[in-house]
Amino acid sequence: MRRGSRRAAAAVTLAALAALTTGCGHDAAATPSSGTATPSGYADMKKKVDAAESAAAAADRDATSDADR
């Protein structure tokens, strides 16, 4: 079961990275003209990263839990 949980965690992580790549890489004009400005989609990107990290952490906790042993 542990091997399956690790695969699930890897799948969640890969799906999140694919979503971030697709969602954040489509607009080349989003690069700010000065070094201090943030891109317009930064807040959404940060939410997606936080959600992906949370899902990965939950999958890791599930993979290491003793509940199903």
All heavy atoms as a GROMACS GRO file, in nm:
protein
  469
    1MET      N    1   0.083  -0.119   0.000
    1MET     CA    2   0.000   0.000   0.000
    1MET      C    3   0.087   0.126   0.000
    1MET      O    4   0.050   0.225  -0.054
    1MET     CB    5  -0.092  -0.004   0.123
    1MET     CG    6  -0.192   0.105   0.123
    1MET     SD    7  -0.309   0.074  -0.010
    1MET     CE    8  -0.430   0.194   0.024
    2ARG      N    9   0.200   0.115   0.062
    2ARG     CA   10   0.286   0.231   0.071
    2ARG      C   11   0.336   0.274  -0.067
    2ARG      O   12   0.346   0.393  -0.096
    2ARG     CB   13   0.404   0.198   0.161
    2ARG     CG   14   0.489   0.313   0.194
    2ARG     CD   15   0.592   0.273   0.298
    2ARG     NE   16   0.664   0.390   0.340
    2ARG     CZ   17   0.754   0.392   0.431
    2ARG    NH1   18   0.784   0.282   0.494
    2ARG    NH2   19   0.815   0.502   0.463
    3ARG      N   20   0.363   0.178  -0.153
    3ARG     CA   21   0.411   0.208  -0.288
    3ARG      C   22   0.303   0.281  -0.367
    3ARG      O   23   0.331   0.374  -0.440
    3ARG     CB   24   0.448   0.077  -0.355
    3ARG     CG   25   0.513   0.094  -0.488
    3ARG     CD   26   0.552  -0.041  -0.541
    3ARG     NE   27   0.645  -0.029  -0.650
    3ARG     CZ   28   0.692  -0.129  -0.719
    3ARG    NH1   29   0.654  -0.250  -0.688
    3ARG    NH2   30   0.775  -0.110  -0.817
    4GLY      N   31   0.177   0.240  -0.350
    4GLY     CA   32   0.066   0.306  -0.418
    4GLY      C   33   0.046   0.449  -0.370
    4GLY      O   34   0.012   0.537  -0.447
    5SER      N   35   0.067   0.470  -0.242
    5SER     CA   36   0.053   0.604  -0.186
    5SER      C   37   0.161   0.697  -0.239
    5SER      O   38   0.135   0.814  -0.266
    5SER     CB   39   0.059   0.600  -0.034
    5SER     OG   40  -0.050   0.528   0.018
    6ARG      N   41   0.280   0.644  -0.255
    6ARG     CA   42   0.388   0.726  -0.311
    6ARG      C   43   0.359   0.761  -0.456
    6ARG      O   44   0.385   0.872  -0.501
    6ARG     CB   45   0.521   0.654  -0.300
    6ARG     CG   46   0.574   0.653  -0.159
    6ARG     CD   47   0.710   0.591  -0.153
    6ARG     NE   48   0.759   0.591  -0.016
    6ARG     CZ   49   0.862   0.522   0.025
    6ARG    NH1   50   0.929   0.448  -0.060
    6ARG    NH2   51   0.899   0.527   0.150
    7ARG      N   52   0.304   0.665  -0.529
    7ARG     CA   53   0.268   0.692  -0.668
    7ARG      C   54   0.158   0.798  -0.674
    7ARG      O   55   0.159   0.884  -0.760
    7ARG     CB   56   0.223   0.565  -0.737
    7ARG     CG   57   0.336   0.473  -0.771
    7ARG     CD   58   0.289   0.355  -0.849
    7ARG     NE   59   0.401   0.268  -0.881
    7ARG     CZ   60   0.390   0.152  -0.940
    7ARG    NH1   61   0.270   0.108  -0.975
    7ARG    NH2   62   0.496   0.080  -0.966
    8ALA      N   63   0.063   0.790  -0.582
    8ALA     CA   64  -0.044   0.890  -0.577
    8ALA      C   65   0.012   1.028  -0.546
    8ALA      O   66  -0.028   1.127  -0.608
    8ALA     CB   67  -0.149   0.850  -0.474
    9ALA      N   68   0.106   1.034  -0.453
    9ALA     CA   69   0.168   1.162  -0.419
    9ALA      C   70   0.245   1.218  -0.539
    9ALA      O   71   0.238   1.338  -0.568
    9ALA     CB   72   0.261   1.147  -0.300
   10ALA      N   73   0.315   1.132  -0.609
   10ALA     CA   74   0.388   1.175  -0.728
   10ALA      C   75   0.292   1.222  -0.836
   10ALA      O   76   0.317   1.323  -0.904
   10ALA     CB   77   0.476   1.063  -0.780
   11ALA      N   78   0.180   1.153  -0.852
   11ALA     CA   79   0.081   1.192  -0.953
   11ALA      C   80   0.021   1.328  -0.920
   11ALA      O   81   0.002   1.411  -1.009
   11ALA     CB   82  -0.027   1.086  -0.963
   12VAL      N   83  -0.009   1.352  -0.792
   12VAL     CA   84  -0.064   1.480  -0.750
   12VAL      C   85   0.037   1.592  -0.777
   12VAL      O   86   0.003   1.698  -0.829
   12VAL     CB   87  -0.103   1.478  -0.600
   12VAL    CG1   88  -0.131   1.617  -0.548
   12VAL    CG2   89  -0.223   1.388  -0.579
   13THR      N   90   0.161   1.567  -0.744
   13THR     CA   91   0.265   1.667  -0.766
   13THR      C   92   0.284   1.697  -0.914
   13THR      O   93   0.292   1.814  -0.954
   13THR     CB   94   0.399   1.619  -0.706
   13THR    OG1   95   0.378   1.593  -0.567
   13THR    CG2   96   0.507   1.723  -0.721
   14LEU      N   97   0.287   1.593  -0.996
   14LEU     CA   98   0.302   1.614  -1.141
   14LEU      C   99   0.183   1.687  -1.200
   14LEU      O  100   0.199   1.775  -1.285
   14LEU     CB  101   0.323   1.480  -1.211
   14LEU     CG  102   0.458   1.414  -1.188
   14LEU    CD1  103   0.460   1.276  -1.253
   14LEU    CD2  104   0.570   1.500  -1.242
   15ALA      N  105   0.064   1.655  -1.154
   15ALA     CA  106  -0.056   1.723  -1.203
   15ALA      C  107  -0.053   1.871  -1.165
   15ALA      O  108  -0.088   1.958  -1.246
   15ALA     CB  109  -0.181   1.656  -1.149
   16ALA      N  110  -0.009   1.900  -1.044
   16ALA     CA  111  -0.001   2.039  -1.000
   16ALA      C  112   0.102   2.116  -1.082
   16ALA      O  113   0.080   2.231  -1.122
   16ALA     CB  114   0.033   2.046  -0.852
   17LEU      N  115   0.216   2.054  -1.106
   17LEU     CA  116   0.318   2.120  -1.187
   17LEU      C  117   0.271   2.143  -1.330
   17LEU      O  118   0.298   2.248  -1.389
   17LEU     CB  119   0.447   2.038  -1.186
   17LEU     CG  120   0.523   2.036  -1.054
   17LEU    CD1  121   0.640   1.939  -1.062
   17LEU    CD2  122   0.572   2.175  -1.018
   18ALA      N  123   0.200   2.046  -1.385
   18ALA     CA  124   0.145   2.063  -1.520
   18ALA      C  125   0.044   2.177  -1.524
   18ALA      O  126   0.044   2.258  -1.618
   18ALA     CB  127   0.080   1.933  -1.567
   19ALA      N  128  -0.039   2.186  -1.421
   19ALA     CA  129  -0.137   2.295  -1.415
   19ALA      C  130  -0.068   2.431  -1.403
   19ALA      O  131  -0.108   2.528  -1.467
   19ALA     CB  132  -0.232   2.274  -1.298
   20LEU      N  133   0.036   2.436  -1.322
   20LEU     CA  134   0.110   2.562  -1.308
   20LEU      C  135   0.179   2.601  -1.438
   20LEU      O  136   0.178   2.718  -1.477
   20LEU     CB  137   0.214   2.551  -1.196
   20LEU     CG  138   0.157   2.553  -1.055
   20LEU    CD1  139   0.267   2.521  -0.955
   20LEU    CD2  140   0.096   2.687  -1.024
   21THR      N  141   0.237   2.504  -1.504
   21THR     CA  142   0.305   2.532  -1.630
   21THR      C  143   0.207   2.581  -1.734
   21THR      O  144   0.232   2.679  -1.805
   21THR     CB  145   0.377   2.405  -1.681
   21THR    OG1  146   0.470   2.364  -1.582
   21THR    CG2  147   0.450   2.432  -1.811
   22THR      N  148   0.094   2.517  -1.744
   22THR     CA  149  -0.008   2.556  -1.840
   22THR      C  150  -0.067   2.692  -1.805
   22THR      O  151  -0.084   2.777  -1.891
   22THR     CB  152  -0.121   2.450  -1.845
   22THR    OG1  153  -0.063   2.325  -1.876
   22THR    CG2  154  -0.225   2.485  -1.947
   23GLY      N  155  -0.099   2.711  -1.678
   23GLY     CA  156  -0.164   2.835  -1.636
   23GLY      C  157  -0.073   2.956  -1.635
   23GLY      O  158  -0.118   3.068  -1.658
   24CYS      N  159   0.054   2.936  -1.612
   24CYS     CA  160   0.145   3.049  -1.596
   24CYS      C  161   0.233   3.074  -1.718
   24CYS      O  162   0.295   3.178  -1.729
   24CYS     CB  163   0.234   3.027  -1.475
   24CYS     SG  164   0.144   3.012  -1.322
   25GLY      N  165   0.241   2.980  -1.808
   25GLY     CA  166   0.334   2.994  -1.919
   25GLY      C  167   0.273   3.040  -2.049
   25GLY      O  168   0.341   3.052  -2.149
   26HIS      N  169   0.144   3.072  -2.051
   26HIS     CA  170   0.078   3.104  -2.177
   26HIS      C  171   0.095   3.248  -2.220
   26HIS      O  172   0.073   3.280  -2.335
   26HIS     CB  173  -0.070   3.069  -2.167
   26HIS     CG  174  -0.147   3.160  -2.078
   26HIS    ND1  175  -0.144   3.148  -1.941
   26HIS    CD2  176  -0.227   3.265  -2.105
   26HIS    CE1  177  -0.219   3.242  -1.889
   26HIS    NE2  178  -0.272   3.313  -1.985
   27ASP      N  179   0.133   3.337  -2.131
   27ASP     CA  180   0.135   3.479  -2.165
   27ASP      C  181   0.278   3.534  -2.151
   27ASP      O  182   0.322   3.567  -2.043
   27ASP     CB  183   0.039   3.555  -2.074
   27ASP     CG  184   0.020   3.700  -2.116
   27ASP    OD1  185   0.070   3.740  -2.223
   27ASP    OD2  186  -0.045   3.773  -2.041
   28ALA      N  187   0.346   3.548  -2.262
   28ALA     CA  188   0.482   3.601  -2.260
   28ALA      C  189   0.484   3.749  -2.225
   28ALA      O  190   0.584   3.802  -2.178
   28ALA     CB  191   0.550   3.577  -2.394
   29ALA      N  192   0.374   3.820  -2.246
   29ALA     CA  193   0.368   3.962  -2.217
   29ALA      C  194   0.349   3.990  -2.068
   29ALA      O  195   0.347   4.105  -2.027
   29ALA     CB  196   0.254   4.025  -2.296
   30ALA      N  197   0.336   3.887  -1.986
   30ALA     CA  198   0.314   3.906  -1.843
   30ALA      C  199   0.442   3.943  -1.769
   30ALA      O  200   0.437   3.976  -1.652
   30ALA     CB  201   0.254   3.780  -1.783
   31THR      N  202   0.554   3.942  -1.834
   31THR     CA  203   0.680   3.977  -1.771
   31THR      C  204   0.680   4.127  -1.740
   31THR      O  205   0.656   4.208  -1.828
   31THR     CB  206   0.799   3.944  -1.863
   31THR    OG1  207   0.790   3.806  -1.898
   31THR    CG2  208   0.930   3.971  -1.793
   32PRO      N  209   0.707   4.165  -1.617
   32PRO     CA  210   0.705   4.307  -1.582
   32PRO      C  211   0.820   4.383  -1.648
   32PRO      O  212   0.926   4.328  -1.674
   32PRO     CB  213   0.720   4.307  -1.429
   32PRO     CG  214   0.781   4.176  -1.396
   32PRO     CD  215   0.738   4.080  -1.503
   33SER      N  216   0.796   4.510  -1.673
   33SER     CA  217   0.898   4.591  -1.739
   33SER      C  218   1.007   4.634  -1.641
   33SER      O  219   1.119   4.661  -1.681
   33SER     CB  220   0.833   4.714  -1.803
   33SER     OG  221   0.764   4.789  -1.705
   34SER      N  222   0.973   4.645  -1.514
   34SER     CA  223   1.075   4.678  -1.414
   34SER      C  224   1.092   4.561  -1.319
   34SER      O  225   1.005   4.477  -1.306
   34SER     CB  226   1.034   4.804  -1.335
   34SER     OG  227   0.924   4.774  -1.252
   35GLY      N  228   1.203   4.555  -1.251
   35GLY     CA  229   1.233   4.444  -1.163
   35GLY      C  230   1.154   4.441  -1.035
   35GLY      O  231   1.154   4.343  -0.965
   36THR      N  232   1.082   4.549  -1.000
   36THR     CA  233   1.012   4.553  -0.872
   36THR      C  234   0.865   4.518  -0.883
   36THR      O  235   0.802   4.490  -0.784
   36THR     CB  236   1.024   4.693  -0.809
   36THR    OG1  237   0.969   4.789  -0.900
   36THR    CG2  238   1.169   4.727  -0.781
   37ALA      N  239   0.806   4.520  -1.001
   37ALA     CA  240   0.664   4.490  -1.018
   37ALA      C  241   0.643   4.338  -1.018
   37ALA      O  242   0.731   4.262  -1.057
   37ALA     CB  243   0.613   4.550  -1.148
   38THR      N  244   0.525   4.296  -0.974
   38THR     CA  245   0.492   4.154  -0.979
   38THR      C  246   0.402   4.129  -1.099
   38THR      O  247   0.323   4.215  -1.137
   38THR     CB  248   0.420   4.108  -0.851
   38THR    OG1  249   0.304   4.188  -0.831
   38THR    CG2  250   0.511   4.119  -0.730
   39PRO      N  251   0.411   4.012  -1.160
   39PRO     CA  252   0.326   3.980  -1.274
   39PRO      C  253   0.179   3.981  -1.233
   39PRO      O  254   0.145   3.957  -1.117
   39PRO     CB  255   0.369   3.840  -1.314
   39PRO     CG  256   0.502   3.818  -1.251
   39PRO     CD  257   0.506   3.907  -1.130
   40SER      N  258   0.092   4.005  -1.329
   40SER     CA  259  -0.050   4.017  -1.298
   40SER      C  260  -0.110   3.887  -1.246
   40SER      O  261  -0.202   3.890  -1.167
   40SER     CB  262  -0.127   4.061  -1.423
   40SER     OG  263  -0.110   3.966  -1.526
   41GLY      N  264  -0.059   3.772  -1.284
   41GLY     CA  265  -0.114   3.645  -1.238
   41GLY      C  266  -0.043   3.586  -1.118
   41GLY      O  267  -0.065   3.470  -1.083
   42TYR      N  268   0.038   3.666  -1.051
   42TYR     CA  269   0.118   3.614  -0.940
   42TYR      C  270   0.033   3.560  -0.825
   42TYR      O  271   0.062   3.453  -0.772
   42TYR     CB  272   0.212   3.723  -0.887
   42TYR     CG  273   0.302   3.676  -0.776
   42TYR    CD1  274   0.416   3.601  -0.804
   42TYR    CD2  275   0.274   3.704  -0.643
   42TYR    CE1  276   0.498   3.556  -0.703
   42TYR    CE2  277   0.356   3.659  -0.541
   42TYR     CZ  278   0.467   3.585  -0.571
   42TYR     OH  279   0.548   3.539  -0.471
   43ALA      N  280  -0.073   3.630  -0.789
   43ALA     CA  281  -0.157   3.587  -0.677
   43ALA      C  282  -0.222   3.452  -0.708
   43ALA      O  283  -0.226   3.363  -0.623
   43ALA     CB  284  -0.263   3.691  -0.646
   44ASP      N  285  -0.271   3.436  -0.831
   44ASP     CA  286  -0.331   3.308  -0.869
   44ASP      C  287  -0.227   3.197  -0.871
   44ASP      O  288  -0.254   3.085  -0.828
   44ASP     CB  289  -0.397   3.318  -1.006
   44ASP     CG  290  -0.522   3.404  -1.003
   44ASP    OD1  291  -0.585   3.415  -0.895
   44ASP    OD2  292  -0.558   3.460  -1.108
   45MET      N  293  -0.109   3.228  -0.921
   45MET     CA  294  -0.002   3.129  -0.926
   45MET      C  295   0.035   3.086  -0.784
   45MET      O  296   0.054   2.968  -0.757
   45MET     CB  297   0.121   3.186  -0.997
   45MET     CG  298   0.236   3.088  -1.006
   45MET     SD  299   0.383   3.155  -1.083
   45MET     CE  300   0.429   3.283  -0.968
   46LYS      N  301   0.044   3.181  -0.693
   46LYS     CA  302   0.079   3.150  -0.554
   46LYS      C  303  -0.027   3.061  -0.491
   46LYS      O  304   0.006   2.966  -0.419
   46LYS     CB  305   0.096   3.278  -0.473
   46LYS     CG  306   0.133   3.252  -0.328
   46LYS     CD  307   0.221   3.358  -0.274
   46LYS     CE  308   0.252   3.341  -0.128
   46LYS     NZ  309   0.294   3.210  -0.085
   47LYS      N  310  -0.155   3.086  -0.519
   47LYS     CA  311  -0.261   3.001  -0.466
   47LYS      C  312  -0.247   2.859  -0.519
   47LYS      O  313  -0.265   2.762  -0.446
   47LYS     CB  314  -0.398   3.056  -0.506
   47LYS     CG  315  -0.439   3.180  -0.430
   47LYS     CD  316  -0.575   3.227  -0.477
   47LYS     CE  317  -0.611   3.360  -0.417
   47LYS     NZ  318  -0.740   3.410  -0.468
   48LYS      N  319  -0.214   2.846  -0.647
   48LYS     CA  320  -0.198   2.713  -0.706
   48LYS      C  321  -0.078   2.640  -0.646
   48LYS      O  322  -0.085   2.520  -0.619
   48LYS     CB  323  -0.180   2.724  -0.858
   48LYS     CG  324  -0.307   2.766  -0.930
   48LYS     CD  325  -0.282   2.781  -1.077
   48LYS     CE  326  -0.405   2.831  -1.150
   48LYS     NZ  327  -0.379   2.848  -1.294
   49VAL      N  328   0.030   2.711  -0.624
   49VAL     CA  329   0.149   2.650  -0.563
   49VAL      C  330   0.117   2.606  -0.420
   49VAL      O  331   0.151   2.494  -0.380
   49VAL     CB  332   0.269   2.747  -0.565
   49VAL    CG1  333   0.383   2.695  -0.480
   49VAL    CG2  334   0.315   2.769  -0.708
   50ASP      N  335   0.050   2.692  -0.345
   50ASP     CA  336   0.013   2.656  -0.208
   50ASP      C  337  -0.078   2.533  -0.204
   50ASP      O  338  -0.061   2.445  -0.120
   50ASP     CB  339  -0.054   2.774  -0.138
   50ASP     CG  340   0.042   2.889  -0.110
   50ASP    OD1  341   0.165   2.866  -0.114
   50ASP    OD2  342  -0.006   3.001  -0.085
   51ALA      N  343  -0.173   2.527  -0.297
   51ALA     CA  344  -0.264   2.412  -0.303
   51ALA      C  345  -0.187   2.285  -0.339
   51ALA      O  346  -0.213   2.178  -0.282
   51ALA     CB  347  -0.375   2.438  -0.404
   52ALA      N  348  -0.093   2.296  -0.432
   52ALA     CA  349  -0.014   2.180  -0.472
   52ALA      C  350   0.073   2.132  -0.356
   52ALA      O  351   0.085   2.011  -0.332
   52ALA     CB  352   0.072   2.214  -0.593
   53GLU      N  353   0.133   2.224  -0.284
   53GLU     CA  354   0.216   2.187  -0.170
   53GLU      C  355   0.132   2.122  -0.061
   53GLU      O  356   0.174   2.024   0.001
   53GLU     CB  357   0.289   2.310  -0.114
   53GLU     CG  358   0.399   2.359  -0.203
   53GLU     CD  359   0.463   2.488  -0.153
   53GLU    OE1  360   0.405   2.556  -0.065
   53GLU    OE2  361   0.572   2.521  -0.202
   54SER      N  362   0.012   2.174  -0.039
   54SER     CA  363  -0.078   2.117   0.061
   54SER      C  364  -0.120   1.975   0.022
   54SER      O  365  -0.121   1.885   0.106
   54SER     CB  366  -0.201   2.206   0.076
   54SER     OG  367  -0.291   2.150   0.168
   55ALA      N  368  -0.152   1.956  -0.106
   55ALA     CA  369  -0.192   1.823  -0.153
   55ALA      C  370  -0.075   1.725  -0.142
   55ALA      O  371  -0.094   1.609  -0.103
   55ALA     CB  372  -0.241   1.831  -0.297
   56ALA      N  373   0.043   1.770  -0.175
   56ALA     CA  374   0.160   1.683  -0.166
   56ALA      C  375   0.189   1.647  -0.020
   56ALA      O  376   0.223   1.533   0.011
   56ALA     CB  377   0.281   1.750  -0.229
   57ALA      N  378   0.174   1.743   0.069
   57ALA     CA  379   0.196   1.716   0.211
   57ALA      C  380   0.092   1.618   0.264
   57ALA      O  381   0.125   1.528   0.342
   57ALA     CB  382   0.192   1.847   0.290
   58ALA      N  383  -0.033   1.633   0.222
   58ALA     CA  384  -0.138   1.542   0.265
   58ALA      C  385  -0.111   1.401   0.213
   58ALA      O  386  -0.129   1.302   0.285
   58ALA     CB  387  -0.275   1.590   0.217
   59ALA      N  388  -0.067   1.390   0.089
   59ALA     CA  389  -0.035   1.258   0.033
   59ALA      C  390   0.084   1.196   0.106
   59ALA      O  391   0.086   1.076   0.131
   59ALA     CB  392  -0.005   1.271  -0.116
   60ASP      N  393   0.180   1.278   0.144
   60ASP     CA  394   0.296   1.228   0.217
   60ASP      C  395   0.255   1.179   0.356
   60ASP      O  396   0.299   1.074   0.401
   60ASP     CB  397   0.402   1.337   0.228
   60ASP     CG  398   0.533   1.284   0.282
   60ASP    OD1  399   0.574   1.174   0.240
   60ASP    OD2  400   0.595   1.354   0.365
   61ARG      N  401   0.168   1.255   0.422
   61ARG     CA  402   0.118   1.212   0.554
   61ARG      C  403   0.042   1.081   0.541
   61ARG      O  404   0.056   0.992   0.623
   61ARG     CB  405   0.027   1.319   0.616
   61ARG     CG  406   0.100   1.435   0.676
   61ARG     CD  407   0.007   1.523   0.760
   61ARG     NE  408  -0.110   1.570   0.685
   61ARG     CZ  409  -0.115   1.679   0.612
   61ARG    NH1  410  -0.008   1.757   0.603
   61ARG    NH2  411  -0.224   1.714   0.548
   62ASP      N  412  -0.039   1.070   0.436
   62ASP     CA  413  -0.115   0.948   0.413
   62ASP      C  414  -0.022   0.830   0.387
   62ASP      O  415  -0.046   0.719   0.435
   62ASP     CB  416  -0.210   0.967   0.296
   62ASP     CG  417  -0.298   0.846   0.274
   62ASP    OD1  418  -0.359   0.798   0.372
   62ASP    OD2  419  -0.305   0.799   0.158
   63ALA      N  420   0.084   0.854   0.312
   63ALA     CA  421   0.178   0.747   0.278
   63ALA      C  422   0.255   0.699   0.401
   63ALA      O  423   0.294   0.583   0.408
   63ALA     CB  424   0.275   0.795   0.172
   64THR      N  425   0.275   0.785   0.498
   64THR     CA  426   0.354   0.748   0.616
   64THR      C  427   0.267   0.716   0.737
   64THR      O  428   0.321   0.684   0.842
   64THR     CB  429   0.454   0.859   0.652
   64THR    OG1  430   0.383   0.980   0.678
   64THR    CG2  431   0.553   0.880   0.542
   65SER      N  432   0.135   0.725   0.722
   65SER     CA  433   0.047   0.699   0.839
   65SER      C  434   0.042   0.550   0.870
   65SER      O  435   0.063   0.465   0.784
   65SER     CB  436  -0.093   0.753   0.813
   65SER     OG  437  -0.162   0.668   0.726
   66ASP      N  438   0.010   0.521   0.992
   66ASP     CA  439  -0.003   0.383   1.037
   66ASP      C  440  -0.148   0.337   1.036
   66ASP      O  441  -0.178   0.227   1.078
   66ASP     CB  442   0.053   0.368   1.179
   66ASP     CG  443   0.204   0.385   1.182
   66ASP    OD1  444   0.268   0.355   1.079
   66ASP    OD2  445   0.257   0.428   1.286
   67ALA      N  446  -0.239   0.419   0.989
   67ALA     CA  447  -0.382   0.388   0.996
   67ALA      C  448  -0.419   0.264   0.914
   67ALA      O  449  -0.508   0.190   0.954
   67ALA     CB  450  -0.461   0.507   0.946
   68ASP      N  451  -0.354   0.239   0.803
   68ASP     CA  452  -0.390   0.126   0.719
   68ASP      C  453  -0.297   0.006   0.733
   68ASP      O  454  -0.302  -0.085   0.654
   68ASP     CB  455  -0.397   0.171   0.573
   68ASP     CG  456  -0.265   0.226   0.522
   68ASP    OD1  457  -0.177   0.251   0.604
   68ASP    OD2  458  -0.252   0.245   0.399
   69ARG      N  459  -0.215   0.006   0.831
   69ARG     CA  460  -0.121  -0.105   0.850
   69ARG      C  461  -0.173  -0.205   0.948
   69ARG      O  462  -0.244  -0.186   1.034
   69ARG     CB  463   0.015  -0.053   0.898
   69ARG     CG  464   0.079   0.026   0.788
   69ARG     CD  465   0.215   0.069   0.830
   69ARG     NE  466   0.263   0.162   0.726
   69ARG     CZ  467   0.366   0.237   0.739
   69ARG    NH1  468   0.437   0.236   0.848
   69ARG    NH2  469   0.404   0.317   0.644
   0.00000   0.00000   0.00000
